[in-house]
Amino acid sequence: MREFYPPVEPYDSGLLDAGDGNRIYWETCGNPDGKPAVFLHGGPGGGILPDHRRFFDPSAYRIVLLDQRGCGRSLPHAGDPAVPLERNTTPHLVDDIERLREHLSVDRWLVFGGSWGSTLALAYAQTHPGRVSELVLRGVWLVRPDDEAWGFTPAGAAHLFPAEWAAFRDAIPPAEQDDLIAAYGRRIGDPDPSVHLPAAKAWIGWELTANTLLPVPPPELDDTDVMAFARITHHYIASGGFLPDEGLLAGVDRIRHVPAVIVNGRYDMKTPPDQAWDLHRAWPEADFHIVEDAGHGGSEPGVRDRLIEATDRFAGR
C-alpha cells in the first residue's frame, strides 16, 4: 500500500494576473529543481487542499497547484453573487494554466487531474500537447450528455441514492422538476440570499453525495465557499463543460504520444467507470486501472495507491 507523502508547505506562492480582472492563486512546493508537475483540482470550483500536494514525492517533484478562476484563494471570488462568470470557461482555464507555466518558466510538466480535474487536464493537453510530459487522470469525466444525465436525471445515480435524490429534487417545486438544472440555475442566480443560499446548499448536498465508496463526513464549507462551488459547478454543467462539440475523445490523437495513467474506482457513482473505459478504448496506449474496492475519492486507499505509483514511476522520466 502506498501512503500519502508527508505534509509539505509551499516555498513560493502568488496571484497571477490572468486578465479580465482575474488573479489566479498558485503555489509551489517540494524540490525547486525537481520534475515539474501541476495538480488540477475538481469541482469545478472545488479549490486546492493541502493533501493534494501529497500525491507527489516532494524530493523529486516541483509541485505546482492553483485555484481555478473564482474559487479558493483566486480573485474575484465567485462566492459573491455579483461576480460574473461569463469569462470562467474551460478555454479560459486552459489559458490560465498555460500562462502559469510560462510565468514559472516551466518547459513541460506532468499534468495530474481528478474528476473535473481530469476533464481540464485532457482539454489542456489537447490544446498544448507539446507542454505535457505525462498525464495522470482519476475519476474521468467526459461531460457528454449521457454523463450529465447520470447525475441529474432520475434514470441515473438517483436509483442508488433515493433519499438524497428526493431531497435534491424536492427543493424545487413539482412544476419545475422536469429540468432541475435550469430550475437550480434560476435560484442559484437569484440576487436574494434567502433564495440563492438554500438552493446552493441543496445543489452541493447532491454534488457531495457518494464521493466515496463508504460514507465520510462532508467537508466543512462556509456560505461563501458553498456559493462559489454551486455557482461555478452549475455554470459548467449547464454549458456542457464548455468543451468542443466533438468532445474530448475526438482529440485523443493529439496526445496519443503522451505517457498516461487512467484510474477509476469500480463503484464510482459520480463518474462511473464507463467514461474511463471509453477513454481507454480510444487511447489503448494509456495504462488503465479499475480499483475494485473504491468509489470516486482520490484519497481512497486503492485509488491513492495507483495514483502515487504513477507519479513515482514518472518521477524518473
DAURGI-V34770 format. One record per residue. N is the residue number from 1. RES is the residue in three letters. OMEGA is omega in radians with two decimals (999 if undefined). Layout:
n->N res->RES omega->OMEGA
n->N res->RES omega->OMEGA
//
This chain:
n->1 res->MET omega->3.10
n->2 res->ARG omega->3.06
n->3 res->GLU omega->2.98
n->4 res->PHE omega->2.96
n->5 res->TYR omega->-3.11
n->6 res->PRO omega->3.09
n->7 res->PRO omega->-3.13
n->8 res->VAL omega->-3.13
n->9 res->GLU omega->3.11
n->10 res->PRO omega->3.00
n->11 res->TYR omega->3.09
n->12 res->ASP omega->3.11
n->13 res->SER omega->3.12
n->14 res->GLY omega->3.05
n->15 res->LEU omega->-3.09
n->16 res->LEU omega->3.08
n->17 res->ASP omega->-3.10
n->18 res->ALA omega->-3.11
n->19 res->GLY omega->3.13
n->20 res->ASP omega->-3.12
n->21 res->GLY omega->-3.12
n->22 res->ASN omega->3.04
n->23 res->ARG omega->-3.00
n->24 res->ILE omega->3.08
n->25 res->TYR omega->3.07
n->26 res->TRP omega->3.07
n->27 res->GLU omega->3.07
n->28 res->THR omega->3.11
n->29 res->CYS omega->-3.09
n->30 res->GLY omega->-3.05
n->31 res->ASN omega->-3.14
n->32 res->PRO omega->3.14
n->33 res->ASP omega->-3.08
n->34 res->GLY omega->3.12
n->35 res->LYS omega->-3.13
n->36 res->PRO omega->3.05
n->37 res->ALA omega->3.10
n->38 res->VAL omega->3.13
n->39 res->PHE omega->3.13
n->40 res->LEU omega->-3.04
n->41 res->HIS omega->-3.10
n->42 res->GLY omega->-3.11
n->43 res->GLY omega->-0.06
n->44 res->PRO omega->-3.14
n->45 res->GLY omega->-3.07
n->46 res->GLY omega->-3.10
n->47 res->GLY omega->-3.13
n->48 res->ILE omega->3.12
n->49 res->LEU omega->-3.13
n->50 res->PRO omega->-3.11
n->51 res->ASP omega->3.12
n->52 res->HIS omega->3.12
n->53 res->ARG omega->-2.89
n->54 res->ARG omega->3.03
n->55 res->PHE omega->-3.02
n->56 res->PHE omega->3.03
n->57 res->ASP omega->-3.06
n->58 res->PRO omega->3.07
n->59 res->SER omega->-3.06
n->60 res->ALA omega->-3.00
n->61 res->TYR omega->2.83
n->62 res->ARG omega->-2.95
n->63 res->ILE omega->-3.13
n->64 res->VAL omega->3.07
n->65 res->LEU omega->3.10
n->66 res->LEU omega->2.96
n->67 res->ASP omega->-3.12
n->68 res->GLN omega->-3.05
n->69 res->ARG omega->2.97
n->70 res->GLY omega->-3.07
n->71 res->CYS omega->-3.13
n->72 res->GLY omega->-3.13
n->73 res->ARG omega->3.06
n->74 res->SER omega->-3.05
n->75 res->LEU omega->-0.12
n->76 res->PRO omega->-3.04
n->77 res->HIS omega->-3.08
n->78 res->ALA omega->3.00
n->79 res->GLY omega->3.02
n->80 res->ASP omega->-3.09
n->81 res->PRO omega->-3.14
n->82 res->ALA omega->-3.13
n->83 res->VAL omega->-3.10
n->84 res->PRO omega->-3.13
n->85 res->LEU omega->-3.08
n->86 res->GLU omega->-3.14
n->87 res->ARG omega->3.02
n->88 res->ASN omega->-3.12
n->89 res->THR omega->3.14
n->90 res->THR omega->3.08
n->91 res->PRO omega->3.08
n->92 res->HIS omega->3.14
n->93 res->LEU omega->3.08
n->94 res->VAL omega->3.11
n->95 res->ASP omega->3.12
n->96 res->ASP omega->3.14
n->97 res->ILE omega->-3.13
n->98 res->GLU omega->3.09
n->99 res->ARG omega->3.11
n->100 res->LEU omega->3.09
n->101 res->ARG omega->3.13
n->102 res->GLU omega->-3.13
n->103 res->HIS omega->-3.11
n->104 res->LEU omega->3.12
n->105 res->SER omega->3.07
n->106 res->VAL omega->3.10
n->107 res->ASP omega->3.10
n->108 res->ARG omega->-3.14
n->109 res->TRP omega->2.97
n->110 res->LEU omega->3.14
n->111 res->VAL omega->-3.04
n->112 res->PHE omega->3.12
n->113 res->GLY omega->3.09
n->114 res->GLY omega->-3.14
n->115 res->SER omega->3.05
n->116 res->TRP omega->3.09
n->117 res->GLY omega->3.09
n->118 res->SER omega->3.09
n->119 res->THR omega->-3.11
n->120 res->LEU omega->3.11
n->121 res->ALA omega->3.11
n->122 res->LEU omega->3.14
n->123 res->ALA omega->3.12
n->124 res->TYR omega->-3.09
n->125 res->ALA omega->-3.14
n->126 res->GLN omega->3.08
n->127 res->THR omega->-3.08
n->128 res->HIS omega->-3.04
n->129 res->PRO omega->-3.14
n->130 res->GLY omega->-3.11
n->131 res->ARG omega->-3.06
n->132 res->VAL omega->3.13
n->133 res->SER omega->3.09
n->134 res->GLU omega->3.04
n->135 res->LEU omega->3.00
n->136 res->VAL omega->-2.99
n->137 res->LEU omega->-3.13
n->138 res->ARG omega->3.10
n->139 res->GLY omega->-2.95
n->140 res->VAL omega->3.10
n->141 res->TRP omega->-3.09
n->142 res->LEU omega->3.06
n->143 res->VAL omega->2.99
n->144 res->ARG omega->-3.14
n->145 res->PRO omega->3.12
n->146 res->ASP omega->3.11
n->147 res->ASP omega->3.10
n->148 res->GLU omega->3.14
n->149 res->ALA omega->3.12
n->150 res->TRP omega->-3.06
n->151 res->GLY omega->-2.93
n->152 res->PHE omega->2.99
n->153 res->THR omega->-3.12
n->154 res->PRO omega->-3.07
n->155 res->ALA omega->-3.03
n->156 res->GLY omega->-3.07
n->157 res->ALA omega->3.10
n->158 res->ALA omega->3.13
n->159 res->HIS omega->-3.07
n->160 res->LEU omega->-3.12
n->161 res->PHE omega->-3.00
n->162 res->PRO omega->-3.13
n->163 res->ALA omega->-3.14
n->164 res->GLU omega->3.09
n->165 res->TRP omega->-3.14
n->166 res->ALA omega->3.11
n->167 res->ALA omega->3.11
n->168 res->PHE omega->-3.12
n->169 res->ARG omega->-2.99
n->170 res->ASP omega->2.96
n->171 res->ALA omega->3.13
n->172 res->ILE omega->3.10
n->173 res->PRO omega->-3.09
n->174 res->PRO omega->-3.09
n->175 res->ALA omega->-3.09
n->176 res->GLU omega->-3.01
n->177 res->GLN omega->3.09
n->178 res->ASP omega->3.10
n->179 res->ASP omega->-3.05
n->180 res->LEU omega->-3.13
n->181 res->ILE omega->3.12
n->182 res->ALA omega->-3.12
n->183 res->ALA omega->3.09
n->184 res->TYR omega->3.12
n->185 res->GLY omega->3.12
n->186 res->ARG omega->-3.08
n->187 res->ARG omega->3.12
n->188 res->ILE omega->3.13
n->189 res->GLY omega->-3.14
n->190 res->ASP omega->-3.12
n->191 res->PRO omega->-3.08
n->192 res->ASP omega->3.14
n->193 res->PRO omega->3.14
n->194 res->SER omega->3.07
n->195 res->VAL omega->-2.99
n->196 res->HIS omega->-3.08
n->197 res->LEU omega->3.06
n->198 res->PRO omega->3.11
n->199 res->ALA omega->3.12
n->200 res->ALA omega->-3.14
n->201 res->LYS omega->3.11
n->202 res->ALA omega->3.10
n->203 res->TRP omega->-3.12
n->204 res->ILE omega->3.08
n->205 res->GLY omega->3.09
n->206 res->TRP omega->3.12
n->207 res->GLU omega->-3.07
n->208 res->LEU omega->3.08
n->209 res->THR omega->3.00
n->210 res->ALA omega->3.06
n->211 res->ASN omega->-3.12
n->212 res->THR omega->3.14
n->213 res->LEU omega->3.07
n->214 res->LEU omega->-3.06
n->215 res->PRO omega->3.04
n->216 res->VAL omega->3.12
n->217 res->PRO omega->3.12
n->218 res->PRO omega->3.11
n->219 res->PRO omega->3.09
n->220 res->GLU omega->-3.12
n->221 res->LEU omega->3.03
n->222 res->ASP omega->-3.04
n->223 res->ASP omega->3.13
n->224 res->THR omega->3.12
n->225 res->ASP omega->3.10
n->226 res->VAL omega->-3.13
n->227 res->MET omega->-3.13
n->228 res->ALA omega->-3.11
n->229 res->PHE omega->-3.11
n->230 res->ALA omega->-3.11
n->231 res->ARG omega->-3.07
n->232 res->ILE omega->-3.13
n->233 res->THR omega->3.13
n->234 res->HIS omega->-3.14
n->235 res->HIS omega->-3.12
n->236 res->TYR omega->-3.12
n->237 res->ILE omega->-3.13
n->238 res->ALA omega->-3.09
n->239 res->SER omega->3.10
n->240 res->GLY omega->3.12
n->241 res->GLY omega->-3.10
n->242 res->PHE omega->-3.13
n->243 res->LEU omega->3.08
n->244 res->PRO omega->-3.11
n->245 res->ASP omega->-3.11
n->246 res->GLU omega->3.10
n->247 res->GLY omega->-3.05
n->248 res->LEU omega->-3.12
n->249 res->LEU omega->-3.12
n->250 res->ALA omega->-3.11
n->251 res->GLY omega->-3.07
n->252 res->VAL omega->-3.12
n->253 res->ASP omega->-3.13
n->254 res->ARG omega->-3.09
n->255 res->ILE omega->-3.05
n->256 res->ARG omega->-3.12
n->257 res->HIS omega->-3.04
n->258 res->VAL omega->3.05
n->259 res->PRO omega->-3.03
n->260 res->ALA omega->3.04
n->261 res->VAL omega->3.11
n->262 res->ILE omega->-3.10
n->263 res->VAL omega->3.10
n->264 res->ASN omega->3.03
n->265 res->GLY omega->3.11
n->266 res->ARG omega->-3.06
n->267 res->TYR omega->3.06
n->268 res->ASP omega->-3.11
n->269 res->MET omega->3.07
n->270 res->LYS omega->3.08
n->271 res->THR omega->-3.07
n->272 res->PRO omega->-2.97
n->273 res->PRO omega->3.09
n->274 res->ASP omega->3.14
n->275 res->GLN omega->3.07
n->276 res->ALA omega->3.13
n->277 res->TRP omega->3.11
n->278 res->ASP omega->3.08
n->279 res->LEU omega->-3.14
n->280 res->HIS omega->3.11
n->281 res->ARG omega->3.09
n->282 res->ALA omega->-3.01
n->283 res->TRP omega->-3.06
n->284 res->PRO omega->3.11
n->285 res->GLU omega->-3.14
n->286 res->ALA omega->3.04
n->287 res->ASP omega->-3.03
n->288 res->PHE omega->-3.11
n->289 res->HIS omega->2.92
n->290 res->ILE omega->3.14
n->291 res->VAL omega->-2.93
n->292 res->GLU omega->-3.05
n->293 res->ASP omega->-3.07
n->294 res->ALA omega->3.04
n->295 res->GLY omega->-3.01
n->296 res->HIS omega->-2.96
n->297 res->GLY omega->3.11
n->298 res->GLY omega->-3.12
n->299 res->SER omega->3.08
n->300 res->GLU omega->-2.92
n->301 res->PRO omega->-3.08
n->302 res->GLY omega->3.11
n->303 res->VAL omega->3.12
n->304 res->ARG omega->-3.13
n->305 res->ASP omega->-3.10
n->306 res->ARG omega->-3.13
n->307 res->LEU omega->-3.13
n->308 res->ILE omega->3.02
n->309 res->GLU omega->-3.13
n->310 res->ALA omega->-3.12
n->311 res->THR omega->3.06
n->312 res->ASP omega->-3.12
n->313 res->ARG omega->-3.10
n->314 res->PHE omega->-3.08
n->315 res->ALA omega->-3.07
n->316 res->GLY omega->-3.10
n->317 res->ARG omega->999
//
